[in-house]
Amino acid sequence: MDFPQNMSMEEAFALAEAEAKLQQALNESRERFDQAALPDRLNEDWRFGRPHRHAAALAELFDTPSCGEARVLRAGECAVPVSAEDDDLRQTEMLMPTIGSDALLGLHLQQFGAGYALYIEEDTKEPIVLEYSTDSFYAPSTYIMVAPGVKAEIEERHTGNAAESALFATRNIHVAEGAQLRVSLRSSGFARHMSITNIQNLGGRVSHLTQHSSNAWTREETVAEIYAAGEGTETRLYSANRLTGSEVLDQHTRQVHHVGGAASDLLYKNVVDDSATAVFAGNIYVAPGAHHTDAYQSNRNMLLSEKATIHSLPGLEILADKVRCSHGSASAPMDEEQLFYLLSRGIPRQEALQLVAEGFLADATNRFYAAETND
Amino acid sequence: MSLIIRNLHARVKDGAEILNGINLEIPKGEVHAIMGPNGSGKSTLSKVLCGHPAYEITAGSVEMDGQDLLSMSVDERSRAGLFLAFQYPVEVPGVSNANFLRAALEARLPKGEEINVVDFYKQLRGRMKELGMDTKFTARAVNEGFSGGEKKRNDVLQMMMLEPTYAILDETDSGLDVDALRVVSDGVNAMRAPFRSFMVITHYKRLLDYIRPDVVHVLYKGKIVRTGGFELVDYIEAHGFDFVRNEEE
């Protein structure tokens, strides 16, 4: 290691120590990547999502430099670029729970050092908009920390600008007691889009929406962990997607109730056309002793083509008594009577199909926007 | 110019024949009532005319102002001037009433043209007021969570906005209380014009007391078996449909 000539001995030691720490972190992420299984369709957490078609490409990403543009609008001073040297943030990422993507998290840690941390200590007057875009491969991290009692609205957008664009985002969202957060993630235009989101609700109200469009392959993992109960503690997870062509959307969710007396709700809806595939695997986990939990999970799909495929695997894992938990799944073609009604008013077929499909998805987006925030 | 139905036979796809040779002509400017016992094919006739995919035509023809109606798609029939107020209006979740009507009106404009939004809302609110509807219904999803009466009013609202040439009202009176029946009938009557016709399907005289028909037909087992004036309505009200059954069996 070369040190600048005017550097004191103490400074040189500190720099060397930081360099060593970083190298150690990189080695650890490499080990993690090597030890964990790459996505494989025989793995329960990856079946149906056609991971075998992407495993080799994902392994290549390990040595591909992360390259993209990050922009944040209307955030004031609360936005801080993520730095490779920030040990706290790296540590947070290392501890993120995944639903089968442990190898990929190792990959992401190797690329660590892009994205934004948002420390929100005042109500947002307008939504903060966070944009990540790339024409190659980008691996940003987002940290959102909403202070107690603060109301915030955040829109995160991911845009792929080239046919082979790939983006792999990790998102850590902390909602403090009494805080209210409405946060969305919209991605479009990627050959491969991956996201691992961890929401930690410490006694606030959080509403989360994902919308993916025009991605050839999307893998979404969303884990919501609920650590506090009481009046006004609520976690809502929504998703609304329209899939066409041969797109694959592979969504995995977990609602983790660590304590009793809290409510969570999930509604994931997809309209699946052509030969596209939608996978939903959801789980509600209620920890031992988390009594009086009120949790709901629903996956609804509309099929527009005989070649479209849906795999829906809702699940419950309840280790407490006295809980109210339910899950549901329904997949069906478009209601012919609804379509006929629109056609009978002179609306052309393509437009009628579009309206009915959008109406179907609007159930999820409307609930997201109806969630209480600062407007 | 008129709606002319000739020897129309239709059945539920792969099922029994329901319409067995209907002959009917409704000239412009006239209101024709279609009455008949349950299962006689009244609703089937209305759906077949609009092109419902559950039915197939096995014989006959329908001409609307000289155009071959049966060769047109469902949406083309509507844009050509045909309208059906449904017996059971359909709920369309997530699609607001206003957007739905805008899409229907814009479909009638030349390609690329859009309706004037201010004029549209002005007209929509005016029509809603005439029908005694709360303007909050503009933002609500089409018929979703509406009561039976509200759905029927909403269908009549669509008719008023789309201004069809030939309107079919399929049991529009069912589910309406006396006051709502009057309001809806007033709306229909206000639309009566020399360039517009109505086919009013009903079981009961009470609707026809408000919307006075020019001609009354009785449909039985998929055929028009009687045609007359208002005296036929009075006779059915007094004696039921047994006379038709007795004559036809």
HADDOCK unambig.tbl for C-alpha pairs under 7 A between the chains (distance, minus, plus):
assign (segid A and resid 337 and name CA) (segid B and resid 90 and name CA) 6.90 0.50 0.50
assign (segid A and resid 338 and name CA) (segid B and resid 90 and name CA) 6.15 0.50 0.50
assign (segid A and resid 338 and name CA) (segid B and resid 91 and name CA) 6.97 0.50 0.50
assign (segid A and resid 338 and name CA) (segid B and resid 92 and name CA) 5.98 0.50 0.50
assign (segid A and resid 340 and name CA) (segid B and resid 52 and name CA) 6.89 0.50 0.50
assign (segid A and resid 341 and name CA) (segid B and resid 90 and name CA) 6.57 0.50 0.50
assign (segid A and resid 343 and name CA) (segid B and resid 74 and name CA) 5.74 0.50 0.50
assign (segid A and resid 343 and name CA) (segid B and resid 75 and name CA) 4.59 0.50 0.50
assign (segid A and resid 344 and name CA) (segid B and resid 50 and name CA) 6.76 0.50 0.50
assign (segid A and resid 344 and name CA) (segid B and resid 74 and name CA) 5.68 0.50 0.50
assign (segid A and resid 344 and name CA) (segid B and resid 75 and name CA) 5.45 0.50 0.50
assign (segid A and resid 344 and name CA) (segid B and resid 78 and name CA) 5.77 0.50 0.50
assign (segid A and resid 345 and name CA) (segid B and resid 75 and name CA) 6.50 0.50 0.50
assign (segid A and resid 345 and name CA) (segid B and resid 78 and name CA) 5.68 0.50 0.50
assign (segid A and resid 345 and name CA) (segid B and resid 104 and name CA) 5.78 0.50 0.50
assign (segid A and resid 346 and name CA) (segid B and resid 75 and name CA) 3.98 0.50 0.50
assign (segid A and resid 346 and name CA) (segid B and resid 76 and name CA) 6.22 0.50 0.50
assign (segid A and resid 346 and name CA) (segid B and resid 78 and name CA) 4.70 0.50 0.50
assign (segid A and resid 346 and name CA) (segid B and resid 79 and name CA) 5.09 0.50 0.50
assign (segid A and resid 346 and name CA) (segid B and resid 104 and name CA) 5.60 0.50 0.50
assign (segid A and resid 346 and name CA) (segid B and resid 107 and name CA) 6.47 0.50 0.50
assign (segid A and resid 347 and name CA) (segid B and resid 75 and name CA) 5.83 0.50 0.50
assign (segid A and resid 347 and name CA) (segid B and resid 103 and name CA) 6.31 0.50 0.50
assign (segid A and resid 347 and name CA) (segid B and resid 104 and name CA) 5.07 0.50 0.50
assign (segid A and resid 347 and name CA) (segid B and resid 107 and name CA) 5.79 0.50 0.50
assign (segid A and resid 348 and name CA) (segid B and resid 75 and name CA) 5.83 0.50 0.50
assign (segid A and resid 355 and name CA) (segid B and resid 95 and name CA) 6.66 0.50 0.50
assign (segid A and resid 359 and name CA) (segid B and resid 93 and name CA) 5.62 0.50 0.50
assign (segid A and resid 359 and name CA) (segid B and resid 94 and name CA) 3.59 0.50 0.50
assign (segid A and resid 359 and name CA) (segid B and resid 95 and name CA) 4.94 0.50 0.50
assign (segid A and resid 360 and name CA) (segid B and resid 93 and name CA) 6.34 0.50 0.50
assign (segid A and resid 360 and name CA) (segid B and resid 94 and name CA) 5.91 0.50 0.50
assign (segid A and resid 362 and name CA) (segid B and resid 94 and name CA) 5.30 0.50 0.50
assign (segid A and resid 363 and name CA) (segid B and resid 94 and name CA) 6.11 0.50 0.50
